[in-house]
């Protein structure tokens, strides 16, 4: 017995449209949260803390991979102590470097974004240049220029990969 399309209800043949929902205004708490997060100091400190945490984890991982030169002559206890100290030194060093990097990059990007009143890739380029230049400034002006260009290019690549801006 073949089905007759004339006998089927019309509602099943039509595509159901989702209900239209009204626009919801943000609550007072949401607006306060946005105001706090839009503060460059708060954004920079949070980025520095998160960068420090990432550096700590990476330092622990990479410190565990260090092997002593005199491994054959060391006892198990001496190897364990060496590994623990190596992990501690590496994690502290990485935590400081990533915290400074996160803080400087976030501060520069936020200040440039506020000054230009735009949220685009140019902010990332300038923030990357400032960060790379600041981190490598101790090595001289040539190193600062190379650091500026390198960090700016890396920042743009990450930005394009994450596709934050339209």
N, C-alpha and C positions, 0 to 999 in steps of 0.2 A: 504494500500500500504506500504510495508516494505521498509525501507531505505537500500540502497545498499552501503556497505563500499567502493566499488571500485569507485563509483561516487563522493564521498566526496573529497574535496581538501586535499592534503597531509599536508598542514600547520596546519590544525585544529587537525590532529591526533598526530602531534609531540608536545612535551612540549616546550613552548617558553622559551628560555634561557635569563636571564637578560643581558643587555649590560655590557661589561667589561669597567670599568672606570679606567683611568690612576691614578697612585699614585700622590697625591697632596703634595707638599713640604710645610712646615709651613711658614707663612709669617714672616717678621721681627718683627712685633708687637706680634705675637704669641710666637716667640722665646724669646723676651724680657719678656713677661708675665711669661713664664715658668722659666726663670732665676730668676725673682723676687720671684716667689713662692717657688723655690728651696732653697732660703735663709732661714736658720734655725731661724734667728731673726724675720723675717717677718712672718713665719709660726707660731711661738710661740706667738707673739703678737696677731695675728688674732685669734688664738685658745683661748687665754686668754680673749679677748674681747667677743668672742662668748660664752664662758663659763660663763662669767659675765652676759651676757644677759639672758642665760638660767637660771642661779641662781636667777636673778631678777624676772623672771616670776614665777619660782617655789616658791620663797619666798612670792610673792603676793598671790598666790593660797593657800599655806599652812598657811600664816598669817591670811587669811580670815576665816580659820576654827577654829582659837583659840576662845574660849569662856571664858569670865571672870568668876571668882569664885563667885563674888557677883552680878551676872546678874539680879537676882530678885530685888535687891535694887537699881539698876542703872536706870536712866532715859534713854530715847531713845538717847538723845544727848550725854550722857556720854558713852553709849555703842558704838555709832558711833565713838567717839573720841578714845576710847580704841581700837577698831578694826583697825582704821587708823594707830595709833601708832604701834600696833602689826604687821600690814602688813609692815610698813616701816622698823621696826627693823629686822623682819625676812627676808625681801627681800634684805636688805643691807648685812646681815650676809651671806645669801646664795650666793649672787652675788660675794662677796669676796672669799668665799670658792671655788666656781666653777671656778672663774677666775684663781686662783692660781693652781687649779687642771689641768685645760686645758693648762695653760702656761707650767707647769713643765712636764706634760706628753708629750706634743708636742715637747718641747725642747729636752727632753731625747730621744724620738724616732727618731727625726731628726739627732741628733748627733751620735747616735748608727748606724743609717742607713748610714750616710756618712762615718763613720769609717770602717764599715764592707763592704761597697759597695754592700749590698744586701737589698732586700725589702721582708722580710719574717716575720714569727710569732715570731722569736727570738727577733727581735727588740721590738715587743709589750710586750713580757715578761719582758725584761730588763727595758723598759720605765715604765711599770706598777709597777715593784718592786721599782724603784727609786721614783716614785710618791707616792706610799703607804708608803714607808719608810720616805720620807721627810715630808709628812703631819702628820705622827704620831710620829715623832722623839722627840717632846717635852715631850711625856709621858714616855720616857725611851727606852733603847735598846730592851727590850722584845716587847714592843708595836710597835717599828719600824720594827722588824722582822715579827710580825704578820701582820702589815700593808703592808709590802713588799709582803708577800706571798698572802694575800687576794686580793690586788689590781692587782697583776700579774695574778692570776687565773681569776678574773673578766674581766680583759683586754683580756685574751685569749678567754673566753666565748663570749664576744662581738665580737671579731675578727672572730671567727668561725661562729657566727650568721650572721654577715654582709658579711662574705666570701670575704674579700678584697684580700687575697693572694691565689695564686694557689698552 
